[in-house]
């Protein structure tokens, strides 16, 4: 699996050098996110090809509204794999240019913390090289220090628990 991940990352960086659309956003996410969330992001990028813009308009100064038609995906048996259905659904994206914010009616970022394919499409169409910093959540980043990894848990080494230490001390005292 690590070999596959490494080869996909090298392919992404080769695409960036070649100027492939979406490659810059994809590459910046590959550098910043952990592997599990990067795979979810890759899945969203793959499903991007099923999105079609139905309407694009300037609502107010520096605010664009997009209506994006997308195909519906359903979870298969067991909920592990999803499959494409012939149904279609409309999503509404609002892009605030000055604030660098994107709101989508699917609410994937608000519920899962990952940009949806509709927001990725808006970023790509507006020539963003990287997603705005607010859309790369700290909890998904590779480069953060995870405090829970530093906590010692006594069940990993039973000799370090208080009860075991007390028992060893009493046992040593009784043996003398």
ChimeraX attribute file (.defattr): number of C-alpha atoms within 10 A of each C-alpha:
attribute: neighborCount
match mode: 1-to-1
recipient: residues
	/A:1	6
	/A:2	8
	/A:3	8
	/A:4	9
	/A:5	14
	/A:6	11
	/A:7	12
	/A:8	13
	/A:9	16
	/A:10	13
	/A:11	14
	/A:12	21
	/A:13	20
	/A:14	14
	/A:15	17
	/A:16	18
	/A:17	11
	/A:18	10
	/A:19	11
	/A:20	12
	/A:21	14
	/A:22	21
	/A:23	21
	/A:24	22
	/A:25	20
	/A:26	23
	/A:27	20
	/A:28	17
	/A:29	19
	/A:30	23
	/A:31	15
	/A:32	17
	/A:33	20
	/A:34	15
	/A:35	16
	/A:36	10
	/A:37	16
	/A:38	20
	/A:39	14
	/A:40	14
	/A:41	21
	/A:42	16
	/A:43	13
	/A:44	17
	/A:45	19
	/A:46	11
	/A:47	17
	/A:48	18
	/A:49	12
	/A:50	15
	/A:51	18
	/A:52	15
	/A:53	15
	/A:54	11
	/A:55	11
	/A:56	14
	/A:57	11
	/A:58	12
	/A:59	13
	/A:60	9
	/A:61	9
	/A:62	11
	/A:63	17
	/A:64	17
	/A:65	20
	/A:66	22
	/A:67	19
	/A:68	21
	/A:69	18
	/A:70	20
	/A:71	17
	/A:72	15
	/A:73	15
	/A:74	11
	/A:75	11
	/A:76	11
	/A:77	8
	/A:78	7
	/A:79	8
	/A:80	7
	/A:81	10
	/A:82	13
	/A:83	9
	/A:84	13
	/A:85	10
	/A:86	7
	/A:87	9
	/A:88	13
	/A:89	10
	/A:90	18
	/A:91	18
	/A:92	17
	/A:93	21
	/A:94	21
	/A:95	22
	/A:96	17
	/A:97	13
	/A:98	9
	/A:99	10
	/A:100	14
	/A:101	16
	/A:102	22
	/A:103	18
	/A:104	23
	/A:105	12
	/A:106	16
	/A:107	14
	/A:108	16
	/A:109	16
	/A:110	12
	/A:111	8
	/A:112	9
	/A:113	15
	/A:114	20
	/A:115	22
	/A:116	22
	/A:117	24
	/A:118	30
	/A:119	25
	/A:120	21
	/A:121	20
	/A:122	21
	/A:123	21
	/A:124	18
	/A:125	11
	/A:126	11
	/A:127	13
	/A:128	15
	/A:129	16
	/A:130	18
	/A:131	20
	/A:132	14
	/A:133	9
	/A:134	9
	/A:135	14
	/A:136	18
	/A:137	13
	/A:138	13
	/A:139	13
	/A:140	17
	/A:141	18
	/A:142	14
	/A:143	12
	/A:144	10
	/A:145	10
	/A:146	10
	/A:147	7
	/A:148	7
	/A:149	8
	/A:150	8
	/A:151	8
	/A:152	10
	/A:153	11
	/A:154	11
	/A:155	9
	/A:156	9
	/A:157	9
	/A:158	12
	/A:159	12
	/A:160	13
	/A:161	13
	/A:162	11
	/A:163	11
	/A:164	12
	/A:165	13
	/A:166	11
	/A:167	11
	/A:168	13
	/A:169	11
	/A:170	11
	/A:171	11
	/A:172	10
	/A:173	9
	/A:174	8
	/A:175	6
	/A:176	5
